[in-house]
């Protein structure tokens, strides 16, 4: 369980980047909700990654 929690932020960053790549491929470049949502998920994933690695190390 701790291994999953330590990688939760990294998983969230990867999912957000895949969403951004798919939105570009599918032509959703003008939909700001998708782009800002992915950006927010990346920021949240980065904060979680740093915080959880400090907590569980």
C-alpha distance matrix in Angstrom:
0.0 3.8 5.4 5.3 6.4 8.7 10.1 10.6 14.1 15.1 14.4 16.4 19.1 19.4 19.8 22.4 24.3 24.4 25.8 28.4 29.4 29.9 31.8 34.1 34.7 35.4 37.7 35.9 37.0 38.9 36.2 35.0 32.3 30.3 30.8 30.1 27.0 25.6 26.8 25.1 21.8 22.2 23.0 20.1 17.7 19.5 19.3 15.6 15.1 17.4 16.2 12.5 13.5 16.0 13.9 11.2 13.9
3.8 0.0 3.8 5.4 5.0 6.0 8.6 9.8 12.6 13.7 14.0 16.0 18.2 18.9 19.9 22.1 23.8 24.5 26.1 28.2 29.3 30.2 32.1 34.1 34.9 35.9 38.0 36.2 36.9 38.8 36.2 34.7 32.3 30.4 30.5 29.6 26.8 25.2 25.8 24.2 21.1 21.0 21.4 18.7 16.3 17.4 17.1 13.5 12.6 14.4 13.3 9.5 10.0 12.4 10.4 7.5 10.1
5.4 3.8 0.0 3.8 5.5 5.2 6.4 8.7 11.5 11.5 11.8 14.5 16.3 16.5 17.8 20.3 21.5 22.0 24.0 26.1 26.9 27.9 30.0 31.8 32.4 33.6 35.9 34.4 35.1 37.2 34.9 33.6 31.4 29.1 29.1 28.6 25.9 23.9 24.7 23.5 20.2 19.8 20.7 18.5 15.4 16.5 17.0 13.6 11.9 14.2 14.1 10.4 10.1 13.3 12.3 9.3 10.9
5.3 5.4 3.8 0.0 3.8 5.5 5.2 6.0 9.5 9.9 9.2 11.6 14.1 14.2 14.9 17.5 19.1 19.5 21.1 23.4 24.4 25.1 27.1 29.2 29.8 30.7 33.0 31.3 32.3 34.3 31.8 30.6 28.2 26.0 26.2 25.8 22.9 21.1 22.2 20.9 17.4 17.5 18.7 16.2 13.3 15.2 15.7 12.2 11.1 14.1 13.9 10.4 11.2 14.5 13.4 11.1 13.5
6.4 5.0 5.5 3.8 0.0 3.8 5.4 5.1 8.0 9.7 9.8 11.3 13.7 14.9 15.5 17.4 19.4 20.3 21.6 23.6 25.1 26.0 27.5 29.7 30.8 31.6 33.5 31.5 32.2 34.0 31.4 29.8 27.3 25.5 25.6 24.6 21.8 20.3 21.0 19.2 16.1 16.3 16.8 14.0 11.6 13.2 13.0 9.3 8.9 11.5 10.6 7.0 8.7 11.6 10.2 8.6 11.6
8.7 6.0 5.2 5.5 3.8 0.0 3.8 5.8 7.3 8.3 9.7 11.5 12.9 14.2 15.7 17.4 18.8 20.1 21.8 23.4 24.7 26.1 27.7 29.4 30.6 31.9 33.6 31.9 32.2 34.1 31.9 30.1 28.1 26.1 25.6 24.8 22.4 20.5 20.7 19.4 16.4 15.7 16.1 13.9 11.1 11.7 11.9 8.7 6.8 9.1 9.1 5.7 5.7 9.2 8.9 7.1 9.0
10.1 8.6 6.4 5.2 5.4 3.8 0.0 3.8 5.5 5.2 6.1 8.7 10.0 10.6 12.3 14.3 15.5 16.5 18.4 20.1 21.1 22.5 24.4 26.0 27.0 28.4 30.2 28.7 29.1 31.3 29.1 27.7 25.7 23.4 23.0 22.6 20.2 17.9 18.4 17.6 14.4 13.5 14.7 12.9 9.5 10.6 11.9 9.0 6.9 10.1 11.1 8.4 8.4 12.2 12.4 10.9 12.4
10.6 9.8 8.7 6.0 5.1 5.8 3.8 0.0 3.8 5.5 5.1 6.2 8.7 10.0 10.6 12.4 14.4 15.4 16.6 18.6 20.1 21.1 22.6 24.6 25.8 26.7 28.5 26.6 27.2 29.0 26.6 25.1 22.8 20.7 20.7 20.0 17.3 15.5 16.3 15.0 11.6 11.6 12.8 10.4 7.4 9.7 10.6 7.3 6.8 10.5 10.7 8.4 10.0 13.2 13.0 12.2 14.5
14.1 12.6 11.5 9.5 8.0 7.3 5.5 3.8 0.0 3.8 5.4 5.1 6.3 8.7 9.9 10.6 12.4 14.4 15.4 16.7 18.5 20.1 21.2 22.9 24.6 25.7 27.1 25.0 25.1 26.9 24.7 22.9 21.0 19.0 18.4 17.5 15.3 13.3 13.4 12.2 9.2 8.5 9.3 7.4 4.0 5.9 7.3 4.9 4.2 7.9 9.0 8.0 9.3 12.3 12.9 13.0 14.8
15.1 13.7 11.5 9.9 9.7 8.3 5.2 5.5 3.8 0.0 3.8 5.4 5.1 6.3 8.7 9.9 10.7 12.4 14.3 15.4 16.6 18.4 20.0 21.4 22.7 24.3 25.8 24.3 24.3 26.6 24.7 23.3 21.8 19.3 18.4 18.3 16.3 13.6 13.9 13.7 10.6 8.9 10.8 10.0 6.2 7.2 9.9 8.3 6.1 9.6 11.7 10.5 10.6 14.0 15.2 14.7 15.8
14.4 14.0 11.8 9.2 9.8 9.7 6.1 5.1 5.4 3.8 0.0 3.8 5.5 5.1 6.2 8.6 9.9 10.6 12.4 14.3 15.4 16.5 18.3 20.2 21.1 22.3 24.2 22.7 23.3 25.6 23.5 22.4 20.6 17.8 17.7 17.9 15.4 12.8 14.1 13.9 10.3 9.7 12.3 11.0 7.6 10.0 12.4 10.3 9.1 12.9 14.3 12.7 13.4 16.9 17.4 16.6 18.2
16.4 16.0 14.5 11.6 11.3 11.5 8.7 6.2 5.1 5.4 3.8 0.0 3.8 5.4 5.1 6.2 8.6 9.9 10.6 12.4 14.3 15.3 16.5 18.6 20.0 20.9 22.4 20.4 20.9 22.9 20.5 19.2 17.2 14.8 14.6 14.4 11.8 9.5 10.8 10.2 6.5 6.7 9.3 7.9 5.1 8.4 10.5 9.0 9.1 12.6 13.8 12.9 14.4 17.4 17.8 17.8 19.7
19.1 18.2 16.3 14.1 13.7 12.9 10.0 8.7 6.3 5.1 5.5 3.8 0.0 3.8 5.5 5.2 6.2 8.7 9.9 10.6 12.4 14.3 15.4 16.8 18.5 19.9 21.2 19.4 19.3 21.5 19.7 18.3 17.0 14.4 13.4 13.5 11.7 8.6 9.1 9.7 6.7 4.8 7.9 8.1 5.2 7.0 10.2 9.9 9.1 12.1 14.2 14.0 14.8 17.6 18.9 19.0 20.3
19.4 18.9 16.5 14.2 14.9 14.2 10.6 10.0 8.7 6.3 5.1 5.4 3.8 0.0 3.8 5.4 5.1 6.2 8.6 9.9 10.5 12.2 14.2 15.5 16.5 18.1 19.9 18.7 19.0 21.7 20.1 19.3 18.1 15.0 14.3 15.3 13.5 10.1 11.5 12.7 9.5 8.1 11.6 11.8 8.8 10.5 13.8 13.1 11.8 15.1 17.3 16.5 16.9 20.1 21.3 20.8 22.0
19.8 19.9 17.8 14.9 15.5 15.7 12.3 10.6 9.9 8.7 6.2 5.1 5.5 3.8 0.0 3.8 5.5 5.1 6.2 8.7 9.9 10.5 12.2 14.4 15.3 16.2 18.1 16.6 17.5 19.9 17.8 17.3 15.7 12.5 12.7 13.8 11.3 8.4 10.9 11.7 8.4 8.5 12.1 11.8 9.6 12.3 15.0 14.0 13.7 17.1 18.7 17.9 19.0 22.1 22.8 22.5 24.1
22.4 22.1 20.3 17.5 17.4 17.4 14.3 12.4 10.6 9.9 8.6 6.2 5.2 5.4 3.8 0.0 3.8 5.4 5.1 6.3 8.7 9.9 10.5 12.5 14.4 15.2 16.4 14.5 14.8 17.0 15.0 14.0 12.7 9.6 9.2 10.2 8.2 4.8 7.2 8.6 5.9 5.9 9.6 10.1 8.8 11.1 13.8 13.7 13.9 16.8 18.5 18.5 19.7 22.5 23.4 23.7 25.2
24.3 23.8 21.5 19.1 19.4 18.8 15.5 14.4 12.4 10.7 9.9 8.6 6.2 5.1 5.5 3.8 0.0 3.8 5.4 5.0 6.2 8.6 9.8 10.7 12.4 14.2 15.3 14.1 14.1 16.8 15.6 15.0 14.5 11.2 10.0 11.8 10.8 7.1 8.5 11.0 9.1 7.6 11.3 12.7 10.9 12.2 15.6 15.8 15.2 17.9 20.2 20.2 20.8 23.6 25.1 25.1 26.2
24.4 24.5 22.0 19.5 20.3 20.1 16.5 15.4 14.4 12.4 10.6 9.9 8.7 6.2 5.1 5.4 3.8 0.0 3.8 5.4 5.1 6.1 8.5 9.9 10.5 12.0 14.0 13.3 14.1 17.1 15.8 16.0 15.3 11.6 11.4 13.8 12.3 9.0 11.5 13.7 11.4 10.8 14.6 15.4 13.5 15.4 18.6 18.3 17.7 20.7 22.8 22.3 23.0 26.1 27.2 26.9 28.2
25.8 26.1 24.0 21.1 21.6 21.8 18.4 16.6 15.4 14.3 12.4 10.6 9.9 8.6 6.2 5.1 5.4 3.8 0.0 3.8 5.5 5.1 6.0 8.6 9.8 10.3 12.0 10.4 11.6 14.2 12.3 12.7 11.7 7.9 8.5 11.0 9.4 6.7 9.9 12.0 10.1 10.6 14.2 14.9 13.9 16.1 18.9 18.7 18.9 21.9 23.6 23.4 24.5 27.4 28.3 28.4 30.0
28.4 28.2 26.1 23.4 23.6 23.4 20.1 18.6 16.7 15.4 14.3 12.4 10.6 9.9 8.7 6.3 5.0 5.4 3.8 0.0 3.8 5.5 5.1 6.3 8.7 9.9 10.6 9.2 9.2 12.0 11.0 11.1 11.2 7.7 6.6 9.7 9.5 6.5 8.6 11.6 10.8 10.3 13.6 15.3 14.5 16.0 19.0 19.6 19.5 22.1 24.2 24.5 25.4 28.0 29.3 29.6 30.9
29.4 29.3 26.9 24.4 25.1 24.7 21.1 20.1 18.5 16.6 15.4 14.3 12.4 10.5 9.9 8.7 6.2 5.1 5.5 3.8 0.0 3.8 5.5 5.2 6.3 8.6 10.0 10.0 10.2 13.7 13.4 14.1 14.6 11.0 10.2 13.5 13.2 10.2 12.1 15.2 14.0 13.2 16.6 18.3 17.0 18.3 21.6 22.0 21.4 24.1 26.4 26.4 26.9 29.8 31.2 31.2 32.2
29.9 30.2 27.9 25.1 26.0 26.1 22.5 21.1 20.1 18.4 16.5 15.3 14.3 12.2 10.5 9.9 8.6 6.1 5.1 5.5 3.8 0.0 3.8 5.3 5.0 5.9 8.4 8.4 10.0 13.3 12.5 14.0 14.0 10.3 10.8 14.3 13.5 11.1 13.9 16.5 15.1 15.2 18.7 19.8 18.7 20.6 23.6 23.6 23.4 26.3 28.3 28.1 28.9 31.9 33.0 32.8 34.2
31.8 32.1 30.0 27.1 27.5 27.7 24.4 22.6 21.2 20.0 18.3 16.5 15.4 14.2 12.2 10.5 9.8 8.5 6.0 5.1 5.5 3.8 0.0 3.8 5.5 5.2 6.0 4.9 6.5 9.5 8.7 10.5 10.9 7.6 8.1 11.8 11.6 10.0 12.5 15.2 14.7 15.0 18.2 19.5 19.1 20.9 23.7 24.1 24.3 27.0 28.9 29.0 30.1 32.8 33.9 34.2 35.6
34.1 34.1 31.8 29.2 29.7 29.4 26.0 24.6 22.9 21.4 20.2 18.6 16.8 15.5 14.4 12.5 10.7 9.9 8.6 6.3 5.2 5.3 3.8 0.0 3.8 5.5 5.2 5.9 5.9 9.6 10.3 12.0 13.4 10.4 9.7 13.5 14.2 12.2 13.9 17.1 16.9 16.5 19.5 21.4 20.8 22.1 25.1 25.9 25.7 28.2 30.4 30.7 31.4 34.1 35.5 35.8 36.9
34.7 34.9 32.4 29.8 30.8 30.6 27.0 25.8 24.6 22.7 21.1 20.0 18.5 16.5 15.3 14.4 12.4 10.5 9.8 8.7 6.3 5.0 5.5 3.8 0.0 3.8 5.5 7.8 8.9 12.4 13.0 15.2 16.2 13.0 13.1 16.8 17.0 14.9 17.0 20.1 19.3 19.0 22.3 23.9 23.0 24.4 27.6 28.0 27.6 30.3 32.6 32.5 33.1 36.0 37.4 37.3 38.4
35.4 35.9 33.6 30.7 31.6 31.9 28.4 26.7 25.7 24.3 22.3 20.9 19.9 18.1 16.2 15.2 14.2 12.0 10.3 9.9 8.6 5.9 5.2 5.5 3.8 0.0 3.8 5.8 8.4 11.1 11.2 14.1 14.8 11.9 12.9 16.6 16.5 15.1 17.7 20.3 19.7 20.1 23.3 24.6 24.0 25.9 28.7 28.9 29.0 31.8 33.7 33.6 34.6 37.6 38.6 38.6 40.0
37.7 38.0 35.9 33.0 33.5 33.6 30.2 28.5 27.1 25.8 24.2 22.4 21.2 19.9 18.1 16.4 15.3 14.0 12.0 10.6 10.0 8.4 6.0 5.2 5.5 3.8 0.0 3.8 5.4 8.0 9.1 12.1 13.7 11.5 11.9 15.6 16.3 15.3 17.3 20.2 20.2 20.5 23.3 25.0 24.9 26.4 29.1 29.8 30.1 32.6 34.6 34.9 35.9 38.6 39.7 40.1 41.4
35.9 36.2 34.4 31.3 31.5 31.9 28.7 26.6 25.0 24.3 22.7 20.4 19.4 18.7 16.6 14.5 14.1 13.3 10.4 9.2 10.0 8.4 4.9 5.9 7.8 5.8 3.8 0.0 3.8 5.6 5.6 8.6 9.9 8.0 8.8 12.3 12.9 12.6 14.6 17.1 17.5 18.2 20.8 22.3 22.6 24.3 26.7 27.4 28.1 30.5 32.2 32.7 34.0 36.5 37.5 38.1 39.7
37.0 36.9 35.1 32.3 32.2 32.2 29.1 27.2 25.1 24.3 23.3 20.9 19.3 19.0 17.5 14.8 14.1 14.1 11.6 9.2 10.2 10.0 6.5 5.9 8.9 8.4 5.4 3.8 0.0 3.8 5.7 7.6 10.2 8.7 7.9 11.3 13.0 12.5 13.6 16.5 17.4 17.6 19.8 21.9 22.3 23.5 25.9 27.2 27.7 29.8 31.7 32.5 33.7 35.9 37.3 38.1 39.4
38.9 38.8 37.2 34.3 34.0 34.1 31.3 29.0 26.9 26.6 25.6 22.9 21.5 21.7 19.9 17.0 16.8 17.1 14.2 12.0 13.7 13.3 9.5 9.6 12.4 11.1 8.0 5.6 3.8 0.0 3.8 6.0 9.0 9.0 8.7 11.2 13.2 13.7 14.6 17.0 18.5 19.2 20.9 22.8 23.8 25.1 27.1 28.5 29.4 31.4 33.0 34.0 35.5 37.5 38.7 39.8 41.3
36.2 36.2 34.9 31.8 31.4 31.9 29.1 26.6 24.7 24.7 23.5 20.5 19.7 20.1 17.8 15.0 15.6 15.8 12.3 11.0 13.4 12.5 8.7 10.3 13.0 11.2 9.1 5.6 5.7 3.8 0.0 3.8 5.6 5.9 6.9 9.0 10.3 11.5 12.9 14.7 16.0 17.3 19.1 20.5 21.7 23.3 25.1 26.2 27.4 29.6 30.8 31.7 33.5 35.5 36.4 37.5 39.2
35.0 34.7 33.6 30.6 29.8 30.1 27.7 25.1 22.9 23.3 22.4 19.2 18.3 19.3 17.3 14.0 15.0 16.0 12.7 11.1 14.1 14.0 10.5 12.0 15.2 14.1 12.1 8.6 7.6 6.0 3.8 0.0 3.8 5.4 5.1 5.9 8.1 9.8 10.3 11.8 13.9 15.1 16.3 17.8 19.5 20.9 22.3 23.7 25.2 27.0 28.2 29.4 31.2 33.0 33.9 35.3 37.0
32.3 32.3 31.4 28.2 27.3 28.1 25.7 22.8 21.0 21.8 20.6 17.2 17.0 18.1 15.7 12.7 14.5 15.3 11.7 11.2 14.6 14.0 10.9 13.4 16.2 14.8 13.7 9.9 10.2 9.0 5.6 3.8 0.0 3.8 5.5 5.3 5.7 8.4 9.8 10.3 11.9 14.0 15.2 16.0 17.8 19.7 20.9 21.8 23.6 25.7 26.4 27.4 29.6 31.4 32.0 33.3 35.3
30.3 30.4 29.1 26.0 25.5 26.1 23.4 20.7 19.0 19.3 17.8 14.8 14.4 15.0 12.5 9.6 11.2 11.6 7.9 7.7 11.0 10.3 7.6 10.4 13.0 11.9 11.5 8.0 8.7 9.0 5.9 5.4 3.8 0.0 3.8 5.7 5.1 6.1 8.5 9.9 10.4 12.2 14.3 15.2 16.1 18.3 20.0 20.7 22.0 24.4 25.5 26.1 28.0 30.2 30.8 31.8 33.7
30.8 30.5 29.1 26.2 25.6 25.6 23.0 20.7 18.4 18.4 17.7 14.6 13.4 14.3 12.7 9.2 10.0 11.4 8.5 6.6 10.2 10.8 8.1 9.7 13.1 12.9 11.9 8.8 7.9 8.7 6.9 5.1 5.5 3.8 0.0 3.8 5.4 5.2 6.1 8.6 9.9 10.6 12.4 14.2 15.2 16.6 18.5 19.8 20.8 22.8 24.3 25.3 26.9 28.9 30.0 31.1 32.7
30.1 29.6 28.6 25.8 24.6 24.8 22.6 20.0 17.5 18.3 17.9 14.4 13.5 15.3 13.8 10.2 11.8 13.8 11.0 9.7 13.5 14.3 11.8 13.5 16.8 16.6 15.6 12.3 11.3 11.2 9.0 5.9 5.3 5.7 3.8 0.0 3.8 5.4 4.9 6.0 8.5 9.7 10.5 12.0 13.9 15.2 16.5 18.0 19.6 21.2 22.3 23.7 25.5 27.2 28.1 29.6 31.3
27.0 26.8 25.9 22.9 21.8 22.4 20.2 17.3 15.3 16.3 15.4 11.8 11.7 13.5 11.3 8.2 10.8 12.3 9.4 9.5 13.2 13.5 11.6 14.2 17.0 16.5 16.3 12.9 13.0 13.2 10.3 8.1 5.7 5.1 5.4 3.8 0.0 3.8 5.4 5.1 6.1 8.6 9.9 10.4 12.0 14.2 15.4 16.1 17.9 20.1 20.8 21.7 23.8 25.7 26.3 27.5 29.6
25.6 25.2 23.9 21.1 20.3 20.5 17.9 15.5 13.3 13.6 12.8 9.5 8.6 10.1 8.4 4.8 7.1 9.0 6.7 6.5 10.2 11.1 10.0 12.2 14.9 15.1 15.3 12.6 12.5 13.7 11.5 9.8 8.4 6.1 5.2 5.4 3.8 0.0 3.8 5.4 5.0 6.2 8.7 9.7 10.3 12.2 14.3 15.0 16.0 18.4 19.7 20.4 22.0 24.2 25.2 26.1 27.8
26.8 25.8 24.7 22.2 21.0 20.7 18.4 16.3 13.4 13.9 14.1 10.8 9.1 11.5 10.9 7.2 8.5 11.5 9.9 8.6 12.1 13.9 12.5 13.9 17.0 17.7 17.3 14.6 13.6 14.6 12.9 10.3 9.8 8.5 6.1 4.9 5.4 3.8 0.0 3.8 5.4 5.1 6.3 8.6 9.8 10.6 12.5 14.2 15.2 16.9 18.4 19.7 21.2 23.0 24.2 25.6 27.0
25.1 24.2 23.5 20.9 19.2 19.4 17.6 15.0 12.2 13.7 13.9 10.2 9.7 12.7 11.7 8.6 11.0 13.7 12.0 11.6 15.2 16.5 15.2 17.1 20.1 20.3 20.2 17.1 16.5 17.0 14.7 11.8 10.3 9.9 8.6 6.0 5.1 5.4 3.8 0.0 3.8 5.4 5.1 6.1 8.4 9.8 10.6 12.1 14.0 15.6 16.4 17.8 19.8 21.3 22.2 23.8 25.6
21.8 21.1 20.2 17.4 16.1 16.4 14.4 11.6 9.2 10.6 10.3 6.5 6.7 9.5 8.4 5.9 9.1 11.4 10.1 10.8 14.0 15.1 14.7 16.9 19.3 19.7 20.2 17.5 17.4 18.5 16.0 13.9 11.9 10.4 9.9 8.5 6.1 5.0 5.4 3.8 0.0 3.8 5.5 5.0 5.9 8.5 9.9 10.2 11.8 14.2 15.1 15.7 17.7 19.8 20.4 21.5 23.5
22.2 21.0 19.8 17.5 16.3 15.7 13.5 11.6 8.5 8.9 9.7 6.7 4.8 8.1 8.5 5.9 7.6 10.8 10.6 10.3 13.2 15.2 15.0 16.5 19.0 20.1 20.5 18.2 17.6 19.2 17.3 15.1 14.0 12.2 10.6 9.7 8.6 6.2 5.1 5.4 3.8 0.0 3.8 5.5 5.0 6.1 8.7 9.8 10.3 12.4 14.1 15.1 16.3 18.4 19.7 20.8 22.1
23.0 21.4 20.7 18.7 16.8 16.1 14.7 12.8 9.3 10.8 12.3 9.3 7.9 11.6 12.1 9.6 11.3 14.6 14.2 13.6 16.6 18.7 18.2 19.5 22.3 23.3 23.3 20.8 19.8 20.9 19.1 16.3 15.2 14.3 12.4 10.5 9.9 8.7 6.3 5.1 5.5 3.8 0.0 3.8 5.4 5.1 6.3 8.6 9.8 10.9 12.3 14.1 15.5 16.9 18.3 20.0 21.3
20.1 18.7 18.5 16.2 14.0 13.9 12.9 10.4 7.4 10.0 11.0 7.9 8.1 11.8 11.8 10.1 12.7 15.4 14.9 15.3 18.3 19.8 19.5 21.4 23.9 24.6 25.0 22.3 21.9 22.8 20.5 17.8 16.0 15.2 14.2 12.0 10.4 9.7 8.6 6.1 5.0 5.5 3.8 0.0 3.8 5.5 5.2 6.0 8.4 10.0 10.4 11.8 14.0 15.4 16.1 17.8 19.7
17.7 16.3 15.4 13.3 11.6 11.1 9.5 7.4 4.0 6.2 7.6 5.1 5.2 8.8 9.6 8.8 10.9 13.5 13.9 14.5 17.0 18.7 19.1 20.8 23.0 24.0 24.9 22.6 22.3 23.8 21.7 19.5 17.8 16.1 15.2 13.9 12.0 10.3 9.8 8.4 5.9 5.0 5.4 3.8 0.0 3.8 5.5 5.0 5.9 8.6 9.8 10.2 11.9 14.1 15.0 15.9 17.6
19.5 17.4 16.5 15.2 13.2 11.7 10.6 9.7 5.9 7.2 10.0 8.4 7.0 10.5 12.3 11.1 12.2 15.4 16.1 16.0 18.3 20.6 20.9 22.1 24.4 25.9 26.4 24.3 23.5 25.1 23.3 20.9 19.7 18.3 16.6 15.2 14.2 12.2 10.6 9.8 8.5 6.1 5.1 5.5 3.8 0.0 3.8 5.5 5.1 6.3 8.6 10.0 10.7 12.5 14.3 15.6 16.5
19.3 17.1 17.0 15.7 13.0 11.9 11.9 10.6 7.3 9.9 12.4 10.5 10.2 13.8 15.0 13.8 15.6 18.6 18.9 19.0 21.6 23.6 23.7 25.1 27.6 28.7 29.1 26.7 25.9 27.1 25.1 22.3 20.9 20.0 18.5 16.5 15.4 14.3 12.5 10.6 9.9 8.7 6.3 5.2 5.5 3.8 0.0 3.8 5.5 5.3 6.0 8.4 10.0 10.8 12.2 14.3 15.6
15.6 13.5 13.6 12.2 9.3 8.7 9.0 7.3 4.9 8.3 10.3 9.0 9.9 13.1 14.0 13.7 15.8 18.3 18.7 19.6 22.0 23.6 24.1 25.9 28.0 28.9 29.8 27.4 27.2 28.5 26.2 23.7 21.8 20.7 19.8 18.0 16.1 15.0 14.2 12.1 10.2 9.8 8.6 6.0 5.0 5.5 3.8 0.0 3.8 5.5 5.1 5.7 8.2 9.8 10.2 11.7 13.7
15.1 12.6 11.9 11.1 8.9 6.8 6.9 6.8 4.2 6.1 9.1 9.1 9.1 11.8 13.7 13.9 15.2 17.7 18.9 19.5 21.4 23.4 24.3 25.7 27.6 29.0 30.1 28.1 27.7 29.4 27.4 25.2 23.6 22.0 20.8 19.6 17.9 16.0 15.2 14.0 11.8 10.3 9.8 8.4 5.9 5.1 5.5 3.8 0.0 3.8 5.6 5.5 6.0 8.6 10.0 10.6 11.8
17.4 14.4 14.2 14.1 11.5 9.1 10.1 10.5 7.9 9.6 12.9 12.6 12.1 15.1 17.1 16.8 17.9 20.7 21.9 22.1 24.1 26.3 27.0 28.2 30.3 31.8 32.6 30.5 29.8 31.4 29.6 27.0 25.7 24.4 22.8 21.2 20.1 18.4 16.9 15.6 14.2 12.4 10.9 10.0 8.6 6.3 5.3 5.5 3.8 0.0 3.8 5.7 5.4 6.3 8.7 10.3 10.8
16.2 13.3 14.1 13.9 10.6 9.1 11.1 10.7 9.0 11.7 14.3 13.8 14.2 17.3 18.7 18.5 20.2 22.8 23.6 24.2 26.4 28.3 28.9 30.4 32.6 33.7 34.6 32.2 31.7 33.0 30.8 28.2 26.4 25.5 24.3 22.3 20.8 19.7 18.4 16.4 15.1 14.1 12.3 10.4 9.8 8.6 6.0 5.1 5.6 3.8 0.0 3.8 5.6 5.3 6.2 8.8 10.2
12.5 9.5 10.4 10.4 7.0 5.7 8.4 8.4 8.0 10.5 12.7 12.9 14.0 16.5 17.9 18.5 20.2 22.3 23.4 24.5 26.4 28.1 29.0 30.7 32.5 33.6 34.9 32.7 32.5 34.0 31.7 29.4 27.4 26.1 25.3 23.7 21.7 20.4 19.7 17.8 15.7 15.1 14.1 11.8 10.2 10.0 8.4 5.7 5.5 5.7 3.8 0.0 3.8 5.4 4.9 6.0 8.3
13.5 10.0 10.1 11.2 8.7 5.7 8.4 10.0 9.3 10.6 13.4 14.4 14.8 16.9 19.0 19.7 20.8 23.0 24.5 25.4 26.9 28.9 30.1 31.4 33.1 34.6 35.9 34.0 33.7 35.5 33.5 31.2 29.6 28.0 26.9 25.5 23.8 22.0 21.2 19.8 17.7 16.3 15.5 14.0 11.9 10.7 10.0 8.2 6.0 5.4 5.6 3.8 0.0 3.8 5.4 5.4 5.8
16.0 12.4 13.3 14.5 11.6 9.2 12.2 13.2 12.3 14.0 16.9 17.4 17.6 20.1 22.1 22.5 23.6 26.1 27.4 28.0 29.8 31.9 32.8 34.1 36.0 37.6 38.6 36.5 35.9 37.5 35.5 33.0 31.4 30.2 28.9 27.2 25.7 24.2 23.0 21.3 19.8 18.4 16.9 15.4 14.1 12.5 10.8 9.8 8.6 6.3 5.3 5.4 3.8 0.0 3.8 5.8 5.6
13.9 10.4 12.3 13.4 10.2 8.9 12.4 13.0 12.9 15.2 17.4 17.8 18.9 21.3 22.8 23.4 25.1 27.2 28.3 29.3 31.2 33.0 33.9 35.5 37.4 38.6 39.7 37.5 37.3 38.7 36.4 33.9 32.0 30.8 30.0 28.1 26.3 25.2 24.2 22.2 20.4 19.7 18.3 16.1 15.0 14.3 12.2 10.2 10.0 8.7 6.2 4.9 5.4 3.8 0.0 3.8 5.8
11.2 7.5 9.3 11.1 8.6 7.1 10.9 12.2 13.0 14.7 16.6 17.8 19.0 20.8 22.5 23.7 25.1 26.9 28.4 29.6 31.2 32.8 34.2 35.8 37.3 38.6 40.1 38.1 38.1 39.8 37.5 35.3 33.3 31.8 31.1 29.6 27.5 26.1 25.6 23.8 21.5 20.8 20.0 17.8 15.9 15.6 14.3 11.7 10.6 10.3 8.8 6.0 5.4 5.8 3.8 0.0 3.8
13.9 10.1 10.9 13.5 11.6 9.0 12.4 14.5 14.8 15.8 18.2 19.7 20.3 22.0 24.1 25.2 26.2 28.2 30.0 30.9 32.2 34.2 35.6 36.9 38.4 40.0 41.4 39.7 39.4 41.3 39.2 37.0 35.3 33.7 32.7 31.3 29.6 27.8 27.0 25.6 23.5 22.1 21.3 19.7 17.6 16.5 15.6 13.7 11.8 10.8 10.2 8.3 5.8 5.6 5.8 3.8 0.0
